[in-house]
Amino acid sequence: MKSAPFDYTRAAQGSEAIARLSGSQGLGKPVAGGQSLGPMMNMRLAQPALLVDVRGVPELLHCEDTGEAVVLGAAVTHAAIEDGRVPDATRGLMAHVAQGIAYRAVRTRGTLGGSLAHADPAADWINVMPLLDARCIVAGPAGRREIACAAWMLGTFTTGLGEDEILVSVRIPKLSARARWSYYKFNRKPGEFAEAISAFLDDPARGVCRAVIGALDGPPHLVANARALLEELRTSGLGALGRAELKAAGLQAGSYEYRVHAVALSRAAHALLVSEGGTA
Ligand SMILES: Cc1cc2nc3c(=O)[nH]c(=O)nc-3n(C[C@H](O)[C@H](O)[C@H](O)COP(=O)(O)OP(=O)(O)OC[C@H]3O[C@@H](n4cnc5c(N)ncnc54)[C@H](O)[C@@H]3O)c2cc1C
């Protein structure tokens, strides 16, 4: 199928993109890599009358190391993260995740911000950013605001982003030198979306031990204090704590989805425990 007719404009500045979106009375949409919006439009699941291309907006390409965090522009591509062409706050976690997204051709065009704004529960960044306690910086006609990534996704393909707002950048706190992480993505073929995602982040110097259970029917399930869960998985495998978290994630015991997520959780915990720091 082909998309419905639409107008296209390229924004030179964030303010211009916001003005165009505001002027479109809800009929306009930002476009970045087009890797999700393009297929949605071709299937006529999305029919914007106006596409506002934000890929050339300098602010959305700007990256900086602020000392305590790294700020990545929303239009940074998965490939730039994979290749280490942007600063890394995560001791390799983001590059590891990026190389597992789709295929290189998709990664060359697809962006961090586009992925977060699209909010597919099975996508990678939507699950990783809450684990990292990252924050989204959003701009709109009323100015700027920040949204914690843990509260970013409201439901499947739904965020709190207004129709005339754009995601400008993502602020990612730096992990300490001894932080360890693991990321387990279950998919049957490389390049596919996940059937289950589990990840752990253990950063004692910052008092952080978190886990995420993702690729659910809605937002990821974040375990803010995962120390006891990790200990349980280490000593006795999936037990009462693990079962409680899977239940809290909305998974029904005995279902195929439950079993796949249980395996992903156990493997992510194991990968963390055998890691020497940094990558797992
Ligand atoms: C074959 C294939 C396999 C894939 N596999 C995976 C995978 O394994 N894991 C994974 O995570 N993803 C996967 N993807 C999705 C891919 O990562 C996309 O790049 C990503 O989801 C969207 O990024 P984009 O820049 O292309 O966004 P676009 O398609 O341009 O836009 C997506 C949505 O975000 C909005 N948007 C874009 N930029 C902004 C902004 N700055 N501010 C506000 N709204 C914005 C758009 O309006 C639209 O609603 C796959 C895609 C394909 C085609």
The ligand as a Tripos MOL2 file, in Angstrom:
@<TRIPOS>MOLECULE
LIG
   53    58     1     0     0
SMALL
NO_CHARGES

@<TRIPOS>ATOM
      1 C1         12.5970   -4.0200    9.9770 C.3       1 LIG1
      2 C2         12.6350   -3.2120   11.2460 C.ar      1 LIG1
      3 C3         13.0810   -3.8230   12.4100 C.ar      1 LIG1
      4 C4         13.1200   -3.0990   13.5950 C.ar      1 LIG1
      5 N1         13.5900   -3.7100   14.7180 N.ar      1 LIG1
      6 C5         13.6950   -3.0080   15.8670 C.ar      1 LIG1
      7 C6         14.2330   -3.5920   17.0420 C.ar      1 LIG1
      8 O1         14.6460   -4.7480   17.0830 O.2       1 LIG1
      9 N2         14.2860   -2.8280   18.1640 N.ar      1 LIG1
     10 C7         13.8710   -1.5190   18.1850 C.ar      1 LIG1
     11 O2         13.9480   -0.8750   19.2190 O.2       1 LIG1
     12 N3         13.3710   -0.9380   17.0880 N.ar      1 LIG1
     13 C8         13.2770   -1.6500   15.9410 C.ar      1 LIG1
     14 N4         12.7880   -1.0260   14.8090 N.ar      1 LIG1
     15 C9         12.3110    0.3630   14.9050 C.3       1 LIG1
     16 C10        13.4620    1.3280   14.6260 C.3       1 LIG1
     17 O3         14.3360    1.3130   15.7250 O.3       1 LIG1
     18 C11        12.9930    2.7900   14.4100 C.3       1 LIG1
     19 O4         14.1020    3.5130   14.0370 O.3       1 LIG1
     20 C12        12.4330    3.5150   15.5760 C.3       1 LIG1
     21 O5         11.3990    2.8090   16.1830 O.3       1 LIG1
     22 C13        11.8320    4.8690   15.1750 C.3       1 LIG1
     23 O6         12.8280    5.7790   14.9570 O.3       1 LIG1
     24 P1         12.7340    6.7770   13.7180 P.3       1 LIG1
     25 O7         13.7850    7.8070   13.9290 O.co2     1 LIG1
     26 O8         12.7790    6.0170   12.4540 O.co2     1 LIG1
     27 O9         11.2990    7.4460   13.9560 O.3       1 LIG1
     28 P2         10.1580    7.8200   12.9180 P.3       1 LIG1
     29 O10         9.6900    6.5920   12.2210 O.co2     1 LIG1
     30 O11        10.5800    8.9640   12.0760 O.co2     1 LIG1
     31 O12         9.0470    8.3220   13.9320 O.3       1 LIG1
     32 C14         8.4420    7.4210   14.8390 C.3       1 LIG1
     33 C15         7.4740    8.1990   15.7230 C.3       1 LIG1
     34 O13         8.1870    9.1170   16.5390 O.3       1 LIG1
     35 C16         7.7770   10.4660   16.2940 C.3       1 LIG1
     36 N5          9.0030   11.2640   16.3890 N.ar      1 LIG1
     37 C17        10.1790   11.0620   15.7490 C.ar      1 LIG1
     38 N6         11.1020   11.9340   16.1970 N.ar      1 LIG1
     39 C18        10.4880   12.7010   17.1280 C.ar      1 LIG1
     40 C19        10.9190   13.7710   17.9690 C.ar      1 LIG1
     41 N7         12.1920   14.2140   17.9860 N.pl3     1 LIG1
     42 N8         10.0260   14.3330   18.8030 N.ar      1 LIG1
     43 C20         8.7440   13.8920   18.8460 C.ar      1 LIG1
     44 N9          8.2780   12.8740   18.0870 N.ar      1 LIG1
     45 C21         9.1570   12.2840   17.2490 C.ar      1 LIG1
     46 C22         7.1060   10.4390   14.9320 C.3       1 LIG1
     47 O14         6.1300   11.4650   14.7960 O.3       1 LIG1
     48 C23         6.4760    9.0620   14.9320 C.3       1 LIG1
     49 O15         5.2660    9.0990   15.6460 O.3       1 LIG1
     50 C24        12.7180   -1.7340   13.6130 C.ar      1 LIG1
     51 C25        12.2650   -1.1130   12.4410 C.ar      1 LIG1
     52 C26        12.2280   -1.8460   11.2720 C.ar      1 LIG1
     53 C27        11.7650   -1.1470   10.0160 C.3       1 LIG1
@<TRIPOS>BOND
     1     1     2 1
     2     2     3 ar
     3     2    52 ar
     4     3     4 ar
     5     4     5 ar
     6     4    50 ar
     7     5     6 ar
     8     6     7 ar
     9     6    13 1
    10     7     8 2
    11     7     9 ar
    12     9    10 ar
    13    10    11 2
    14    10    12 ar
    15    12    13 ar
    16    13    14 ar
    17    14    15 1
    18    14    50 ar
    19    15    16 1
    20    16    17 1
    21    16    18 1
    22    18    19 1
    23    18    20 1
    24    20    21 1
    25    20    22 1
    26    22    23 1
    27    23    24 1
    28    24    25 2
    29    24    26 1
    30    24    27 1
    31    27    28 1
    32    28    29 2
    33    28    30 1
    34    28    31 1
    35    31    32 1
    36    32    33 1
    37    33    34 1
    38    33    48 1
    39    34    35 1
    40    35    36 1
    41    35    46 1
    42    36    37 ar
    43    36    45 ar
    44    37    38 ar
    45    38    39 ar
    46    39    40 ar
    47    39    45 ar
    48    40    41 1
    49    40    42 ar
    50    42    43 ar
    51    43    44 ar
    52    44    45 ar
    53    46    47 1
    54    46    48 1
    55    48    49 1
    56    50    51 ar
    57    51    52 ar
    58    52    53 1
@<TRIPOS>SUBSTRUCTURE
     1 LIG1         1 GROUP 0 **** ****
